[in-house]
Amino acid sequence: MEKRERFLMSFAGKLFQATLMTTAMIGFAYAAPTLDSNKNYVKLKNFKPNPKIENKQCLSCHKAQDPGLVKDWAHSKHAKAGVGCVQCHVVPKDYPNAFKTHPLKGTNWTVQAAVSSVTCAKCHAKEVKEFMNSGHSRGGAQWLKENENPHGKAMTKLAYGYEGMRGGAGIDKEFTLNKDNPKANLTVANICVQCHGTIIKLNSQGKPLPTTWPSDGIASLYPDGGVGNCVSCHSRHKFSAEEARQPASCSNCHLGPDHPDKEVFESSVHGHIFDTNEKDYKFDTGKQIPGKTLRAATCFTCHMSSINDLKATHNVSERLKWNLWAPNSFERTGNAETAGWAWWSQKKVLRGNPKAGNLQGPDEARSEMKQTCSSCHDAAFISNYFKRVDADVNLYNQYRNLSVKMYKELKAKGLIKKDVWSDPYFKLMYYAWHHEGRRMRQGAAMGSPDYAHWHGVFQVMQDIREMKDIYNYRMRMLKKLKDPKKVLEQEPPMPVVTHE
């Protein structure tokens, strides 16, 4: 077997190289299907319950059982428009999400507890279609092993195996405490699932299983082909657009050492102005007008709002030139997302299109972002700012390429441990991408100098030196001992300093 084949089959290769691969699905048939490609969506649009049911029948129980839920709905725009329990929860008896044993049912209908975007699309087709074209719709599928992609398998093994104490071949027994314990899966429902989403599972009666639901994951995959359920941003049961437009809505997931967008925003000039002048902001409209509805940009302003003749959008990837979360940053060279549409149309789990962005390509994405900025800043300011962003991204890529080059050489010579999470080189390489490298790039892109430098490039610079020391030591010892196993066995402990 060739060295490259062995490398790609390794766990580390799966984790890092798969993200760099240009997926074969970018040109897949799912690039631009219609919502009608989901037969359940068509069925739900045309469905008429028999006999007729009214919201008051549902409220007769839920007012007492779930008073907070009912009050949220009562104060919503849905309630004012006459949209209630029936419009969202009543489905055909043979519907994939149907709760078969619910006490309230008709001759041809029952209710669904787990409501997906298929239901939302009945009234909000434009918004759902835009969401399906965005990177958000890839959130659930990209990490699941069912997509037969090395990246998905590696990340699922991390969550369900190593982090769930199920362990794996070749590591010590103390890391396999839950090897035969199915309840360990419940722990995963508290982590990856709540931001990314997962495949929602129902029992034989149609009740959601605790391993997958409740989930606020941005792109959970539902039995009816739905992707996400909109509650990630529009919290149930008020579904307030005003609430969803505020920075706190995004910071539910976009925070922490791996993508500290909340902290980056708060430490930027934009965040400073927001925190000290919240009275100057109006989130009850999607149209952003500096001096009338805002003082400075928020997450919603740049990524979704109607501003300076740009149309509002639920495609959060549309104005992005770069992919800033990948191990190597690359330009988003057009095309819509594919992962969401694959599930919507045929219930297939695919990794999707990491290059999803503006349908006209990265230059148009940058142009639209500049158009957003020009509401408050002049052309020279904007041009200079983005030149610095691009320079920072390119610098990060140079660091990354050097770390990968050394890693490949070590791997080819058998100088990376089988349990990569015990290998100091692998861990440094991982942090330099997944933590420090993301902070470096995102701090620069969103105007937080401290995250771009002290939490970012300074720490990447330290990582690369530590990696170089490990590389030199192992290569030197290989010359001396002639056996890579002996090199790793005799290597003194090298604790990795996590630069949080």
N, C-alpha and C positions, 0 to 999 in steps of 0.2 A: 504494500500500500504506500502511495506517495506521501511525503511529509505533509504537504498541504492538506491532503485528505484526512490524515491522522489529526492534524490541527483542527480542522473544521468539525471533526467528530467529538473533539474534547469539550468539556463543559465550558471552559473559558472561551473557547472559540465560538461556541453557541451564543454565549452571552454578549460578546463584543462584535464579532464579525457579522452576525445576522443583522445588526442595526445598520451596518455600513452597506449591506447588499441592496441593490436596487431591485425591489420586489417585482417579480414577473407579473404581478396583478395590477400594476399601474395602468397598463393598457387594457385591462380586463373589461368584459362586457358590462360590468356594474358601474362604469364611469358616469353615466348619466341616465339611469332608468327613471321612470315616473313613480310616484307614490302608488299608482294603480298596479304596479308590478307585484304588490302584496295582496293576495286574494282575500286575506282577512280584513284588510283596510276597505276593500270594495264591499265586502259583506257587511261590515259595521256601518258604513255610510248609508247603506240601503235598508238597514234592519228596522223593523217596526215591532215593538213588543206586543204580545197578545196574551191576556187582556191588557188594556192600558194600565200603566202604573204611574203614580205621581210621587213627587219628592216627599210629600207629607207622610206617606206610608213608611218611608225609610226613617224620617225624623221622629216618628212616634216611638221608636226604640232608641235611636242614636242620641237624641237630646239628653236622655238619662245616662246612657252608657258612655258616650264620648262628648261631654259638653264643650270641652275646649275645641275639639275638631269642628263641631257644629257652629260655634261662635266665630271661628276663623272664616268658615265658608259664608256665614251670614254677613260678614263685613267685606266680602269680596265683590269684585266686579261681576264675577260669575253669578252670584246670587241676584244682583241687581238686574242682570240680563235674563234671568230665569233658567240659568244653567246650574244644575244641581246633581244630586246623587244619581238620578236616572240616566242623565246624559253621559256620565263618565263610567258608571259601574254596571249598568244593565247590558248584558250581552246575550247572544243566542246560546241555547243550551249546549250546542256542540262546539262552542268557541274554545280555542286552545287554552285560554286563561280562565275558563269557567270554574267557579266554586260550586261544585255539583250538589253539595248538601246544605247550602244556605237555606234557612227556613222560609225566606221570601222568594217565591219563584212563580212564573206563569206557565202557560201551556207550551210556549216556545222560547222562554227566556229564564235566565238565572242572573247571578251577579258575578263580577270579577273583583277579587281583593287586590291583586297585583295589576295595576293599570300601566300600560306602556304608552309610548308616543304614537302608536297606531290610533288610540282613542283621541289624543290631543290633535292629531292631524285632521280629524273630521272638521274642525273649525279653524285650525292654525296650520293649514297646509304649507303656506309660504315659509313660515318659521321652521317647521320640521324639515322641509327639503333643504333649507340653508344649513341647518344643523347637520343633516346627513352628509353634506359635502365638506364638512369641517373636520379638523383633527380631533375634535371632541368625540365624534362618533366612532373613533378608533379605540377609545379608552378601554373598553371591556375586552375586545377581541385580541388586541395586540399582545397581551400577556398570557393568554390561555394556551395550554398545551394542545388543545383540540385543533388548533390551526396548523398542526404538523410543521410548525416553523421552529427552528432551533432557539430563537429568542424566546418564544412563548414557552417552550418546554423548560428552558433554563430558569425563567422567572417563576413559573409555576412550581418547579422543584424547590426553588429558594423559599417561596411562601409556604407551601404545603409540607415540604420535607424538612429542610434545615431549620427554618424559623419555628416550625411546628414540632420540633424535636423528634421528627421521624427519621432524620439522618439519611444515610445511604451507604452503599458499599465502600469499604476501604477507610471508614473513619471509626472512631472509638465508640464503645457501647454506650457511654453516657449521653451520646447525642442521638440515640434511637429509643428514647423512653416511650414515645407514642407510636412506635412502628405499627402496632396492631390495634390502635385506638381510633375508631372512626370519629369520635367526638372531638378529636384534635382539629378537624376541619372547621369547627365552629370558631376557632381563633382567627382564621383567615377572613371570616365574614366581618371582622372588626378592623381589618387593615386595608389591603389592596382593594377589596370589593367596594368599600364605602366611597372611594374616589374614582377608581377606574370602572367599576362594575364587573359583572360576571354573568354566567348563564343562569337565569332564574329557574329554579326547579320547583315543581309542584308535586304533592303526593297524589295518590289515586283519586282523592276526593276534590282535588283542585286547590288545596290549601298550600300556600307557599312554605317551603322548608326553611328552617332557621339558618342553615348553612349559606343561604343565598339571599334571604329577604327578612326584614326590610332592608332596602339598599337605596342610598342616595347617589350611587355611582353614576357618573356622567353618561355612561354608555352600557348599562346592563342590557343583556340580550334576553328578550322575553319569548315565551312559547308561541305567541302570535306573530312573531317576526319583528316586533317593535324593538327599537334601539333607544335606550334611555326612557325616562318617564317625566322629564322636565322639572322634577322636584329638586334636582341638584341646585338649581338657581332660584326657581319659583317655589318656595316652600309650601308643602301641603298644609291646609286646604284653602288657603287664601290666594295662593298663586299670584302674588303681587309682582307686577313688573317694576314698580317703584322700588321695592325691596331688592329685586334681582339686579338692578342697575348700580347698586352701591358697592364700594370696594369690599366690604365685609362678606358679601356673597361669594366673591371669587376666592377670598382668603380661607374659605373652608378647606380647600385642597391645595391652593397655590401658596404654600408657606413651608418653612423648615429648611434643613441643610441642603436638600437636593434641588429645590426650586423656590427660593425665598422671595417670591414676588410680593407677598404682603410686606415683608420687612424692607425689600428694595423700594417699594412705593412709599412706605412711611418715612424712609430716610432720604427720599428725593425731595427736591424743591416742590414738585407737584404734591407730594404727600404732606409736606409741611404746610402748604397753603390750604389744603383740604382740612387738615386737623385743626387749624386755627381760624377757619372761616366757613364752617359747615353751613352757617346761615345763608351763605351766598349760593348754595347749590339747590337745584330743584330736580328731583329724580322722577317726578310724575309725568315726564314727557321724554320721549326718545330723541327729540330734537335738541341738540346742544348748541347754545348760543353764548359765547363768552360775554360776560358782563350782565347776562340775564338769567341763565340757568346754571352757570358755573364760573369759577374764578380761574381754575387750572384743570388740566386733564386728570381723569381717573381711568381705571381699567376699561370701563364701559366706553368712555370718550374715544379712546384710541382704537379699540378692537371691534366695537359693535355699533356705535351711535350714528345717527344722522347728523352730520356736521359739515359745514362749508360745502354744500351741494353733494356730499356723499350720501348714499342711501343707507339706512339702518340695515343691519344684517345679523343673523344668528350664525354666520360662518366666521368663527373667530380666527381662522387661518388666512382670511382673504387679504389682509393688509400686511402680511409678514413676508419679508424677503428671505430670511434665514430660518433653518431649523436650528434652534439653540439648545435643544435637550439631547441631541444625538451625540454619540462618542466623538464623531467628527462632524462639524457643522457643514452643511451643504445648502445651496440655494434651493428654494421651493420652486421647482421648475414647472409649475402649472399642473393642471388636472385636479379633479376633485378627489375626495377621499373615496376609497373602495370598500373598506371593511364594513362600514355600516350598511351600505347597499347590498353587500353579499348576504348579510343576515336578513335584511328586509325582504329581499327578492327570493332567496333560496335557502335561508337558514344555514348558511355556510359560515364557518369561523375562519376568517383570513386575517393576516397581520395588517393588511391595508397598505396605504401609500404614505410613507413618512415624508415624501416631497409634496404632499398636498398643500396647495396654497391658492393663489389667485389664478383663475382659469386663463388669464392672459400672460401669466408668468411672473417671475420675481421682480422684474423692473416695474411692472404695473403695480405690484403690491407695494413696492417702495414709493412709487408715485402717489398712491392713495394715502399711505401713512404720512408723507410729506404734506399732502393736502390737509390732513387733519391738523398737523403742527402749524400750518400757515394761518390758522385762525388766530394764533397768538404771537407767532414768531416770524421774523423776516427771512428772506430767501438765503442770505449768507449764513445766518445763524443755523438754519436747518441743514444746509449743505455741509457745513463744517462739522456739525454734530454727527451726521451719519457717516462721514468719512472716518471719524474716530471710531465709531461702532464697528465698521467693516475692518479697520486695522486691528482692533481687539480680537475679533472673531478669527482673523487670519493668523494672529499670533498664537491663539489657543490651538489652532489646528497644527501648527508647527510643534508645539509641545506634545500634542497627542501623537503625531506621527513618529516622533522620536521614541516615545514610550512603547508604542506598538512594535517598532523595529526591534528594540531590545527584547521585548516579550517573545516575539517569534523566534529569535535566535535561542533564547533560553528554552523555549518549548521544544524546538527541534532537537536540542541536545539532551532532553529529558530532565531539565533543571527547573521545572515547575512542579510543585507538589500535586498529587492526585486530588487531595481535598484542597481546592484552590482557596477556600475561605480561611485556610490556615497558612496560606502562603503570603509572606509580607510583600513580595513584589506585586502579586495579583491585587492585593488589597489597596496598595498605593495607587496602582493603575486605575482601579475602580473609583477610589476617592477623587483622583485627579480629573476623572470624567464626571462622575455622577454627582459629586458634591462641589468641590472647588471649581472645576471647569465650568459648570453651569452657572455658579455664582459670578465668576469672572465675566462671562458673556452677557448674562442677564442684567448684572449690575451696570455694565457699560451701556446696554441698549435702553435701560430705563432710568438712567440718570442718578445712580447711587454710587459715588466714588469710593465709599468705604467697602461696599460689597465687590466692586470691580477690582479693588486693590487688596486690602488686608484680608478679606474673606475669599478673595479670588486669585488673581495672578500671583501674588506673593506666595500663597500656599501651593499653587501649581508649581511654581519655581522650586519650592522646598521639596515637593514630591519627586520631581524629576531628578534631583540630586540624590535623594535617598534610593530611588530606583537604580540610578547609575552605580551607587556603592554596592548594592546587592548584585547587580549584573557583573561588576568587576570581580567581586569576591567569588561568586560561583564559577565564573570562567577560569579564574586563577586556580581555584581548588580542583576543578576538573582536570586541568593540566597535571596537577600533582597527584590526584587520587585515581584518575582514569575511569572512574565509575560514578555516574550521576547520582545513583542511589546513596552511595557513601557521602557524596557532597552534601546532600540534603539531610542525611542522618546526622552528620557531624557539624552541621551549621549551628552556631550558637543562636539562642533566642534573639529575634529581632523585632521587638515590639513596635507596632506602627503607631505613630502619633496621629490621631484623628484631628484634623484641623477644622473644628466646628466653629 
